[in-house]
Amino acid sequence: MDPTLASRALSATTDIATRALAGDDSDAVLESVVWAAAELAEAELGLVMVRGTDDTVVVEAASGGWTGRLRGLMLPAESVAGTLARGGDPVVTEEFTTDPRTAPYVPEPLAGYERFAAAPFGSGGRVLGALTVYRGSEAEPFTTATVDLLSAFAAQAGMVLALAEGANARERVGLYEERERIARELHDVIVQRL
């Protein structure tokens, strides 16, 4: 792997971790993730798709062309992104619109792309969704090294967001406990004065 590319991936992951753990807006952090993924993969378009309760996936963030039309786009559980969101293996294809794994689920805004690579977003028991990147037919296909880098980046970025979500939840619980303690103390003081 190109050392410069590995360095850029590490830098992007560090930036995302810093922003997520600092409590930045989750939409802004997801935008950073997808932008970094598209840059690292030299892709024209990148999407972060998050798994819903019914195993469908919804585009939560996009970087590149058609971003406004893609946010909120839903794909079924049977799609490659849906499969990856449940912990499947990375997928790469040179012909996104004709490959039998992807062709049945190509929404109209994505029909102009040919090269496709996708990886689970997160790792282990904390897969949040799928991270996908696209290139046009004139572009070179995604290399194995690029797909490996995308997979590692998607796993790390997803794990960072899951950890940040846990840290934020613990912080909220601590805040609720502190409010409850203050309320009890106020109640005790009021009862004593009465």
Summary of the structure (lengths in Angstrom):
residues: 194
radius of gyration: 20.4
end to end distance: 73.6
largest distance: 80.6
contacts: 636
relative contact order: 0.15
helix: 52%
strand: 20%
